[in-house]
Amino acid sequence: MILPEGNSKKYIKVVIGVYVLFTIVSPVITKNTRKTVQVSDILDLDKYIEETEESMKVQNTIQDNNQSSILEVYSSGIKDDMKAKIEAKGYKVNDIAIEVANDESYSITSIVVEVEEIDSESEEETNTQAEENITSNKVEEVESVNKVEVSITEKNANTNSEESKDNKNKLPNSKKKELKEYLSGVYEVQEESITIN
C-alpha cells in the first residue's frame, strides 16, 4: 500500500521480496553454520536506493521534456490550422497567440489574433506588381537624381494617409464578433477568452 506507483514499483517489490525471503531463511543458515548472516553482507541496499532515485529523476525529466514537446507541437499545429481557416474567411492574419492548458485534454484557454481585412483593390495591385516584376527582369539605368523638397505638411499628409489605410484595414466590431463566434464554435473556446485586434 505504501509503494509509489510507476516503473520503480516492481523494483522495490523485488528488493522487499528478497529481504523478506532472506529474513525467513537467515535463522536456518545461522543455525547450520553458527554464523550470523545479515542482509547488508549480501546486498548493498544504499547503493540500490541511490540508483533507483537517480533513475526516477531521469525518468521524470524525460517525461517533462516530452510533455513540453507535445504541447509545442500541438500549439503550432493549432496556430497553423487557425490561420488557414481565418484566411479562408477573407482576412489577413498578422499574428496568433494561444494558451493551451497543460493537462490531458490540452484545451485552449485563450486566443489572441491580430487580423486585417483584405482589401481587394490592394490585393489586385500587389498581384499585378508581382507579375510585372517577374516579366521584366531588366535592369534600368538611373540617368540623374533630381533634388526633392519635402515640407512638413506633406509629411503630415503622408502620415494621415497611412493612418487612414490602417484604419481602413481594421475590422469593424460586427466582423470581430462574427469571427469570435466562428473561432468559439470551431475550437470550443468561450468568446470572452478570444481577443481580436
N, C-alpha and C positions, 0 to 999 in steps of 0.2 A: 504493500500500500504506500510506502514512503518513497519507493523508487521513482525517479523522474521519467517522464515519457520521452521517447525519441530513440535514436540509434544506440545510445550508451546504455539503455536499459538491459539489453541482452548481455553485454559485457559485465555489467555489475551483477547480474544474476549468476553468471558463470563463477565469478570470484566468490560470491556468497555461498554458492553451492560447494565449491572446493573447500572453503573454510568450514562449513557445516560437516562435510564429509571427513575432513581432517580431524575435527573435534570429536567425531564419533569413533574414528579409527585410532587416534593417538593413545587412549588408555590401553588398547590391546598391544600396540607397539611398545609402549613403556613397560608393560608387564613382561613381555617376552625378552626385550633387550636390556632391561633395567636402566635405561637412559631416558631422560625426559626429552621429548621432541616437541618443538614449538613451530607454529606456522611461519613465523618470521625466519626460521632457519631454512625453510624450503622456498617460500615466496617473498619477494621484495615488494610488499604492498604499497609502500610510499612511492616507489618508482612507478608502479602501475597506476596509482591515483593521479600522479603528475601527468603521465602520458594521456590518461583519459581526459583530464581537464584541458590540456593543450589541444587535443583533437576536437573537443567540444567548442573551444574558442575558434578554431579554424573553420569548423562546420558553420558556426553562427555568422562568421564574416562572409563566407561564401553565400549563405542564404541571403544576407543583407545586400550583397552586391548583385545577386540575381534578381532580387526584388526591385532594386532601383533600376536595373537594366530593363526589366519588363515594363516598368512604369514609364520610362523614357520612350521606349519603342511604341507603347500604346498611345502616349500623348502625341507623338509626332504623327502617327497614323490618323488619329482623330483630327489633328490640325489640317492635314492634307485633304482628308475627306470633307471637312467643313469648308475649306477654301474652295474646293471644286463645286460643292453644292451651292455656295453663295454666288460664285462666279456664273454658274448656270442660270441663276435668277437674274443676271444682268448687272451685277455690281463688281467693282474692283476692290479686292481685299489687299489692304496695305500691311496689316499685322493682326495676328491672332494670339491671344494668351489664354490658356485654360489651366484650371486647377483640378487635379484628379485626386480623389480620396485614396489613401494608401491602405485599402482594405481588400478583401477577397473579390468584391464586385467591381472595383475600380470605377466607381460612379463619379461623374463630372460634378464638381461643386460650384464652379463659376466659369463664365466665359466672358472675355473682353475682346471685341472685334472692332478694328478700325477699317471702315468701309467708305468707299466713294461711289457715287452713281456714275456709270459710264456714260459720257456724252457721245452720242452717235456721230456728231459732226467732227469732234476731235479725234475719234477713233478712225474715221474715214481719212482725215488728214494725215494721221500717223501712218496708216497703211499706204497711202499714195506716196508719202515721203520715203518710206522704206522701199517701195517699188522703184522710185526714181534713183535712190542710192544704189540699188542692185544693178539697174540697167546702165547707169552711167558710171563707169569706173575710170573716167578720165580725170586727169589732174589739171586743174585750172591754174593759170598763172595770174599772179596779182601784179597789175601794172603799177599802180601807185596807191598810196594811202592818203585819203582826204582827212583833214582835220575836222573833228566833230566836237561841237559845243553842246554841253548838256546843262540845262538850267534846273533849279530846284523844283519848279512847277512841273516840268516833265518827269522828274523823278517821282514826285508825289502821284502824278497821273499813272505812271507805270505801277507804283505800289498799290494804288487803288484798283487798277485793273487786275492785278494778281490776287488781291483780296476778294474781288468780286468773282473771279474764276474759282477760288477756293470755296466761297460760299455757294456758288452755283453747283459744285460737285458734292456738297454736303447733303446728307439725306434729310428730308423733312420728317417730322415726328410720326406722321402716319405710316411712312415706309419703314421707319425704325421699328414701330410697333408690329407691323406686319412681319418683318424679318425676325423680331424677337419671338413671335408666336410660332413661326416656322422652325426656328432653332430649338425652341422649347419642346415642340412636338416630336422632332426628329431625334434629339439627343436626351429627352426626358430630364430636362433641367427646368427648374422654376424660372418664370420670367423675371423675377426680382434679382436672380443671380446672373442675368445676362446684361452686359453693358455694350451698347453700340455707339461708337464715336464717328 
